[in-house]
Amino acid sequence: MWILRILLLCLALPAAADVVVFPAPEAGGRELVVYSSLDSPLARPLIEAFQAIRPDVAVRYEDLLTGEIADRVMQETDAGQPTADLIFSSAMDVTVKLANDGYAREARVANAARWPAWAEWRSMVFALTFEPAVIVYHKPSFPDGPPDTRAALIDWLATAPYGSIGTYDIARSAVGYLFLMRDMEHFADLWTLVRAMGKAGVQVFPTSQDVIERVNAGTLLLGYNVLGSYAADQALRLPDLGLVLPRDYVVVVSRVALVPAAAASPDLGEAFLDFLMSREGQTVLAERLRLPAVSLEVAGKDSAAAMQEALGAKLRPVAVSPGLLAYLDAASRARVLAQWNAALEGGE
């Protein structure tokens, strides 16, 4: 009986985070707490750049899954306890829901005045990256280039080798589900495409990395709706991996940040957020982390500015807004998953 009680207690405890503490370069006695879905080794350049201008601040960085971040903030706030000073998450919908449900505060940051209207909501939730969905392909298999529109992709699938295309498993990938929902809004023949992928023996995976590795190896020839930030970074060192932005339209998602209402040190959360939105912080994101920045002041071929110049209205960024909450509706999600599965199996 006592073993069962211990097991139940363990199940009730919050998930363990990967915690890294970055000591303050100078004595100051203050600590910034960050809950983030960005791996801590990737976050190090951001934190060190912030500490260069705030050497009095130590940073406690807790690397969590996106769902765990939201759960921690809600549980700690509801218990009357302090929570993180800033959260930085790749789950746009879940983070907007936190703000909508009262778990965020209005952030007083100087750089908010120049932020794009689509990239912030009520001065509480801010998009910090500009990450397109791309098509990745095995270069040796496409000497003349891959299909670069969804219509061309449907045509290619009609004669493609069986099992040669991969994409997200939308039941297990939040970003994959978000990409599909945006496709539903922008591409009238989406289900024709999904049925064509099903007939061609599409393989589905929970992460971009799963698709990228197989495309580079040639076990997949093409990957659809892969997160471009990961693909672009790896294409620099994987000679057989190519990527292309679709010419018909490009869905863009963002990592977002907010200062929780129950932050122990909201001023430090605001200071770090303001840094992330500054030209310097956005440049670190783009150049050191290979995450395209929202700021139009940041140059580079993978920047939002370069993509907007090249693609204009074909870019379809996901706005930071309560409209994202519709993607969390359980009944709607169940219907979409059923339609997805039926289309992959050749149904209507």
C-alpha positions in Angstrom: 0.0 0.0 0.0 2.8 2.4 0.9 4.4 1.7 -2.5 1.2 2.8 -4.2 1.1 6.0 -2.2 4.7 6.9 -3.2 3.9 6.2 -6.8 0.8 8.4 -6.7 2.8 11.2 -4.9 5.5 11.0 -7.7 2.8 11.3 -10.4 1.3 14.3 -8.7 4.7 16.2 -8.6 5.5 18.7 -11.4 7.8 17.3 -14.2 11.5 17.8 -13.5 13.0 20.6 -15.6 16.5 20.8 -17.0 17.7 23.6 -14.8 20.8 25.6 -15.6 21.9 28.6 -13.4 24.0 31.3 -15.0 25.7 33.1 -12.2 25.8 36.9 -12.3 29.1 38.2 -13.6 29.0 40.8 -10.8 27.6 40.6 -7.3 24.1 41.9 -7.3 21.9 39.5 -5.4 19.1 39.4 -8.1 17.9 36.4 -10.1 15.8 36.2 -13.2 13.8 33.0 -13.6 13.0 31.8 -17.1 10.7 28.9 -18.1 11.5 28.1 -21.8 11.0 25.4 -24.4 14.3 26.4 -26.1 17.1 23.9 -25.2 19.5 25.5 -22.6 22.7 25.1 -24.7 20.9 27.1 -27.5 19.8 29.7 -25.0 23.3 30.4 -23.6 24.3 33.1 -26.2 21.1 35.0 -25.4 21.6 34.9 -21.7 25.3 35.8 -21.9 24.5 38.7 -24.2 21.8 39.9 -21.7 24.2 39.6 -18.8 26.7 41.7 -20.6 24.4 44.6 -20.2 23.0 43.4 -16.8 26.0 41.9 -15.1 24.2 42.2 -11.7 21.6 39.5 -12.7 21.9 35.8 -12.3 19.6 33.7 -14.6 17.9 30.5 -13.5 16.9 28.8 -16.8 14.4 26.0 -16.7 14.1 24.0 -19.9 10.6 22.5 -20.1 8.1 21.1 -22.6 5.6 23.6 -23.8 2.7 22.0 -21.9 4.8 21.8 -18.7 5.5 25.5 -18.9 1.8 26.4 -19.0 1.0 23.9 -16.2 3.8 25.3 -13.9 2.6 28.9 -14.4 -1.0 28.0 -13.7 -0.3 25.7 -10.7 2.1 28.1 -9.0 -0.1 31.2 -9.6 -3.3 29.4 -8.4 -1.4 28.3 -5.3 -0.5 31.9 -4.5 3.2 31.3 -5.2 5.6 33.2 -7.4 6.3 31.8 -10.8 8.8 32.5 -13.6 9.7 36.1 -14.5 9.5 35.3 -18.2 8.3 32.4 -20.3 9.6 31.8 -23.8 7.6 29.1 -25.7 7.2 27.6 -29.1 3.5 26.9 -28.4 1.8 30.0 -29.6 -1.8 28.9 -28.9 -1.1 27.6 -25.4 0.8 30.8 -24.5 -2.0 33.1 -25.8 -4.4 31.1 -23.7 -2.4 31.7 -20.6 -2.7 35.5 -21.2 -6.3 35.2 -22.1 -7.0 33.4 -18.9 -5.4 36.0 -16.7 -1.9 34.5 -16.2 0.0 37.3 -17.9 0.6 41.0 -17.2 1.0 43.9 -19.5 4.7 44.3 -20.2 6.2 47.7 -20.2 9.0 47.4 -22.8 10.4 50.2 -24.8 10.8 48.1 -28.0 7.1 47.3 -28.1 6.4 50.6 -29.8 8.0 49.5 -33.0 6.7 45.9 -33.0 4.5 44.6 -35.9 0.8 44.6 -35.0 0.4 40.9 -35.9 3.3 40.0 -33.6 1.9 41.2 -30.2 -1.4 40.9 -28.3 -2.5 43.5 -25.7 1.1 44.3 -24.8 1.2 40.9 -23.1 2.3 38.2 -25.6 5.0 39.0 -28.1 6.3 37.0 -31.1 10.1 36.9 -31.2 11.0 34.7 -34.1 9.8 34.3 -37.7 10.0 30.6 -38.7 8.6 29.5 -42.0 7.3 26.1 -43.0 9.4 24.8 -45.8 9.8 21.8 -48.2 13.0 19.9 -47.6 14.4 17.6 -50.3 17.2 15.1 -51.1 19.3 17.1 -53.5 20.7 14.2 -55.5 17.2 13.0 -56.3 16.1 16.4 -57.7 18.7 17.7 -60.1 16.2 20.1 -61.6 14.8 21.2 -58.2 11.8 19.9 -56.2 8.2 20.7 -56.5 7.8 24.2 -55.0 4.1 24.7 -54.9 1.4 22.6 -53.4 -0.2 21.9 -56.8 3.2 20.8 -58.2 3.6 18.6 -55.1 0.3 16.9 -55.9 1.5 16.2 -59.4 4.8 14.8 -58.2 3.1 12.5 -55.7 1.2 10.8 -58.5 4.4 9.1 -59.7 6.7 9.4 -56.6 8.3 6.2 -55.3 6.1 4.8 -52.5 7.1 5.9 -49.0 9.3 8.8 -50.3 7.5 11.7 -48.6 7.4 12.6 -44.9 5.7 15.1 -42.8 4.6 15.8 -39.2 2.4 13.4 -37.2 -0.2 16.1 -36.4 -1.5 14.0 -33.5 1.8 14.3 -31.7 3.3 17.5 -33.0 1.8 20.9 -31.9 3.6 22.8 -34.7 2.6 20.2 -37.3 -1.1 20.6 -36.2 -0.7 24.4 -36.4 0.7 24.2 -39.9 -2.2 22.0 -41.0 -4.8 24.3 -39.6 -3.2 27.2 -41.5 -3.1 25.1 -44.7 -6.8 24.6 -44.2 -7.3 28.4 -44.3 -5.1 29.1 -47.3 -5.2 26.1 -49.6 -8.6 25.1 -51.0 -7.3 21.7 -52.3 -5.6 20.7 -49.0 -7.5 17.4 -48.6 -6.6 16.5 -52.2 -3.0 17.0 -51.2 -3.4 14.9 -48.0 -5.1 12.1 -50.0 -2.2 12.2 -52.5 0.3 11.9 -49.7 -1.7 8.9 -48.3 -1.7 7.1 -51.6 2.1 7.7 -51.9 2.7 6.1 -48.6 3.5 9.2 -46.5 5.5 8.6 -43.4 4.7 10.8 -40.4 7.0 11.8 -37.5 6.7 13.8 -34.3 9.6 16.2 -35.0 11.2 18.1 -37.9 14.5 16.4 -37.0 13.1 13.0 -37.8 12.1 14.2 -41.3 15.4 16.1 -41.9 17.6 13.2 -41.0 15.8 10.8 -43.4 15.7 13.3 -46.2 19.4 13.9 -45.9 20.1 10.1 -45.9 17.8 9.6 -49.0 15.4 7.2 -47.2 12.9 10.0 -47.8 13.1 12.2 -50.9 11.0 15.1 -49.7 9.6 16.5 -46.4 6.5 18.8 -46.3 5.8 21.5 -43.8 9.1 21.2 -42.0 10.1 24.0 -39.6 12.5 26.1 -41.6 14.7 27.3 -38.7 15.9 23.7 -38.1 16.2 22.9 -41.8 18.2 26.0 -42.7 20.7 25.5 -39.9 21.3 21.9 -40.9 21.4 22.5 -44.6 24.6 24.5 -44.0 26.4 21.4 -43.0 24.5 18.5 -44.7 25.4 18.6 -48.4 22.5 16.4 -49.5 19.8 18.4 -47.7 18.0 21.1 -49.7 15.1 23.3 -48.8 12.7 25.6 -50.6 10.1 28.1 -49.6 6.8 27.3 -51.4 6.1 29.8 -54.1 2.3 29.7 -53.6 2.3 30.8 -49.9 4.5 30.3 -46.8 3.1 29.8 -43.3 5.2 31.4 -40.6 5.1 30.5 -36.9 6.8 32.2 -34.0 8.2 31.5 -30.6 6.4 33.8 -28.1 7.1 35.3 -24.7 5.2 36.8 -21.9 5.7 38.1 -18.3 3.5 36.1 -15.9 1.1 37.9 -13.7 2.6 36.2 -10.6 6.3 36.8 -11.6 8.5 37.1 -8.6 10.6 39.9 -10.3 8.4 41.3 -13.2 10.9 44.1 -13.8 13.6 41.6 -14.6 11.2 39.7 -16.8 10.4 42.9 -18.7 14.1 43.8 -18.9 14.9 40.4 -20.5 11.9 40.7 -22.9 13.0 44.2 -23.9 16.5 42.8 -24.7 15.0 39.9 -26.7 13.1 42.5 -28.7 16.0 44.9 -29.2 18.2 45.0 -32.3 21.0 43.3 -30.4 18.8 40.5 -29.0 17.1 39.9 -32.3 20.5 39.7 -34.0 21.7 37.1 -31.5 18.6 35.1 -32.2 19.2 35.3 -35.9 23.0 34.9 -36.1 23.9 32.7 -33.1 20.7 30.6 -32.7 19.7 30.5 -36.4 16.2 31.5 -35.5 14.9 34.2 -38.0 14.1 37.4 -36.1 10.8 39.3 -36.3 12.5 42.7 -36.3 12.8 44.3 -39.7 16.1 45.9 -38.5 17.9 42.6 -38.6 19.4 41.8 -42.0 20.4 38.4 -43.6 19.0 36.1 -46.2 16.9 34.2 -43.7 15.5 37.3 -41.9 11.9 38.4 -41.8 13.0 41.5 -43.8 14.6 39.4 -46.6 11.6 37.0 -46.7 9.1 39.9 -46.9 11.1 41.5 -49.7 11.2 38.3 -51.7 7.7 37.0 -51.0 5.6 39.9 -50.0 1.9 38.9 -49.5 2.8 35.2 -50.0 4.0 35.2 -46.4 1.3 34.2 -44.0 2.5 34.7 -40.4 0.4 33.3 -37.7 -0.9 36.3 -35.8 -0.6 36.5 -32.0 -4.3 36.8 -31.2 -7.2 35.0 -29.5 -7.9 33.4 -32.8 -5.3 30.8 -31.9 -7.6 29.5 -29.1 -9.8 27.8 -31.7 -6.9 25.4 -32.3 -7.2 24.2 -28.7 -10.9 23.3 -28.9 -11.1 19.5 -28.3 -14.1 18.8 -30.4 -12.6 20.7 -33.4 -9.3 18.9 -33.0 -11.0 15.5 -32.9 -12.8 16.4 -36.2 -9.6 17.5 -37.9 -7.7 14.4 -36.8 -10.5 12.2 -38.1 -10.5 14.0 -41.4 -6.7 13.7 -41.6 -6.7 10.0 -40.9 -9.5 9.3 -43.4 -7.8 11.3 -46.1 -4.5 9.5 -45.5 -6.3 6.2 -45.7 -7.9 7.2 -49.0 -11.3 8.2 -47.6 -13.3 11.4 -48.2 
